Amino acid sequence: MFLRSTCIAICVTGLALTSCATSPAFPLIALDFFSPAPESNPWSRKIENWQARHHLDPAVRGETPRDSSDLAEKYDSFTQGLRRKIAADAVNWVQEHSRDHYEPDGATDHWATLGEVVETGADDCDGLDLLTFVLLRRLGFEPDEIYRAIIVEEGTGQHHMVTLWFERGRTDDPFLLDPTGVVTPKMVRLSAVSNWKPIELFDEAAHFEVRRRVVGPAPVAAAD
């Protein structure tokens, strides 16, 4: 009986100490993660040294070293595969939702901003394309990799807006990311849709005109 009474007393005392109405026994501590480090900080020199070398490291920019190790090749392959999966998933998601949120422009062809698209909840291809373009930028795709493009269907003259991904700066055959699936239902190389040709390439800062150029001699016809 004495033991039971003692246990009850201890429990009651514990509840009293942790009650909302009582002041905490110890001061609450908050962590300030972003206090500028003074020059006297013992870690400053080591951190600054790493920062300087990190900015100059070509591997950070995705460049493979000439003398790469097995780990470097595995890391590069994994990174490339992951980026392609992210881009493909973005295409699938945008196309899936464009079925419910596609709305053609009226008499005026208005190019919306992303804010206007998400606020109104609908737009045509040039607005829905921003869902892909901005998402990939947010996820770390470099500005010189991701561009918006106007493409034209040969024969009909139909115009369409897509995002082009110049993976690793490859400019001969970028990936085409179609927001509505009019051109292709999945992420493919531009060469896979030979009846569609890009005519304008742009982003928030630059505008390029896509021109055709001869890259080799025309094939010689066989003699009869």
Secondary structure, DSSP 8 states (H G I E B T S, - for coil): -HHHHHHHHHHHHHHHHT-TTS--SS------TT----TT-TTHHHHHHHHHHHHH-GGGGT---TT--HHHHHHHHHHHHHHHHHHHHHHHHHHHHHHHHB----SS-----HHHHHHHT-B-HHHHHHHHHHHHHHTT--TTTEEEEEEEETTT--EEEEEEE-GGG--SS-EEE-SSSSS-SS-EEGGG-TTEEEEEEE-SS-EEE------S--------
